[in-house]
Amino acid sequence: MFDLIEAKSILKEEVAKFVQEIVVDKVKEIEETDEFPWYMAEHFFKRGYLTLLIPKKYGGFGGSIMDFCTVVEEISKYSASLGLLIIVHTTGILPIILFGNEKQKRLFLGDICNNHHLIGFAITEPKAGSDVGSIQMIAKSKGKNYILNGKKSFVTNGGVSHLYSTFAKTNPRRGKRGLTTFVVPADADGIVVGKKDDKIGMRGIPSTSLSFKDVEVPNTNIIGRKGQGFLVAMETLNRSRPAIGAQSVGIAEAALELAVLFAMKRRQFGKPIAKLEGMQFILADMAASVDAARSLVYKAAYYLDHNHPNATKLSAMSKFFCSDMAMKVTVDAVQVFGGYGCLKSRPLERLMRDAKITQIYEGTNQIQRFVTAEQIIKEHLKTYDRYFRKELEEMEWE
Ligand SMILES: Cc1cc2nc3c(=O)[nH]c(=O)nc-3n(C[C@H](O)[C@H](O)[C@H](O)COP(=O)(O)OP(=O)(O)OC[C@H]3O[C@@H](n4cnc5c(N)ncnc54)[C@H](O)[C@@H]3O)c2cc1C
């Protein structure tokens, strides 16, 4: 475990240096213009942050989920939007890494690494969000192609991606078991990118709808097997959700540091407010929450990197726990700032807006609690302690 912390800190230091040199000066501009930062994507590609999980043999960074979370946490401390750029692109890549065949890996992963092409992950539809099984996009077989018709919504990096990993029903009668994953080039005839959503947070990273009208995709672009799309989506999101946790930790760390610095500077009743017991309780709770959440993220990452049987549970827990934590910590930081926290010119309101989104995307926190509960119910059958089992066996209804 010590080796891991050591390795993580070397990467963390590298990212931190890059952030200070390149990122910090651009954060306000990204927020204010809401324009996609192409130059930053190029920096990220050159440093390997947009190929983190792609094996070296395809030209990628060859890293782990631990590396993914480390990079996202450090960057999100300064810009959660830039953290999202990395997360969603990696989410688009994951189906190919996990389920793609060798030819597809060489083609798509090679394209991403060599041509610095972005990939999006398009699963949500206007009428299908949490309920992935109710997806309406249809893929009909026609000779060597499939014809895709339907609409996706909230596609992050919509309009700036060159490829999309997307999901359509090849057998509509089979519900979620009728879903299939396709990689679709963004310039395929029949794809129409909708207007950019005017979001409350994550400014600078666009989300749009994508309409598919008779879009022809070769059969060879099916990732995994026909009907395996739900599994592909779940295995993908299992690995990207801890990165949402890491993004949330980054946001909360920023709020904590700002709150402590402000509390040391701001004087009331003849002393810094940081010396007032009521304020200290808030700051202490914030600090403990951030550290506890960070531990959960890296435990989830470790479990995923080592195929631990409880990885799904840890992944879901890290997502909902850290994003709820970030929401609370950013709101508490506004409280510490008092009236100054309510000014738009202060960074806290951005942190609060960004934190809210982390509770919603990549599966809402209600869904993550559902996944966690299902896992712990399964687990109790196998692993819970014999002592407690016996207690329950001997229990009588009185
Ligand atoms: C900024 C942003 C970026 C996004 N990027 C992408 C992207 O790149 N690709 C993509 O495919 N999607 C993306 N999304 C979509 C996102 O993943 C969905 O918004 C999310 O999964 C929720 O779906 P929904 O909005 O349809 O809400 P719904 O599923 O309609 O849920 C509405 C409410 O009902 C609750 N709810 C639903 N079902 C249950 C249940 N069984 N039990 C308890 N409560 C329940 C939810 O928790 C939520 O509070 C993005 C969203 C945002 C805001």
The ligand as an ORCA input file, in Angstrom:
! r2SCAN-3c Opt
* xyz 0 1
  C     -23.664     18.164    -17.190
  C     -24.151     16.824    -17.597
  C     -23.371     16.038    -18.420
  C     -23.834     14.796    -18.835
  N     -23.069     14.053    -19.687
  C     -23.573     12.913    -20.207
  C     -22.853     12.196    -21.214
  O     -21.736     12.568    -21.603
  N     -23.423     11.097    -21.744
  C     -24.643     10.650    -21.341
  O     -25.094      9.640    -21.863
  N     -25.343     11.284    -20.364
  C     -24.833     12.406    -19.811
  N     -25.548     13.097    -18.845
  C     -26.848     12.598    -18.437
  C     -26.877     12.042    -17.027
  O     -26.119     10.873    -16.939
  C     -28.342     11.872    -16.632
  O     -28.866     13.167    -16.448
  C     -28.521     11.032    -15.377
  O     -28.167      9.699    -15.600
  C     -29.970     11.089    -14.872
  O     -30.873     10.858    -15.903
  P     -32.102     11.887    -16.105
  O     -31.548     13.255    -16.156
  O     -32.895     11.408    -17.248
  O     -32.931     11.786    -14.783
  P     -34.042     10.683    -14.406
  O     -33.516      9.312    -14.612
  O     -35.333     11.042    -15.051
  O     -34.156     10.935    -12.856
  C     -34.877     12.054    -12.291
  C     -34.819     11.888    -10.774
  O     -35.459     10.652    -10.400
  C     -34.562      9.870     -9.630
  N     -34.746      8.441     -9.939
  C     -34.810      7.846    -11.154
  N     -34.936      6.528    -11.018
  C     -34.933      6.269     -9.687
  C     -35.031      5.077     -8.899
  N     -35.142      3.872     -9.449
  N     -35.021      5.199     -7.545
  C     -34.925      6.428     -6.965
  N     -34.814      7.586     -7.660
  C     -34.828      7.502     -8.991
  C     -33.173     10.318    -10.040
  O     -32.206     10.007     -9.055
  C     -33.396     11.809    -10.224
  O     -33.301     12.448     -8.990
  C     -25.087     14.324    -18.379
  C     -25.856     15.116    -17.527
  C     -25.409     16.348    -17.115
  C     -26.255     17.174    -16.204
*
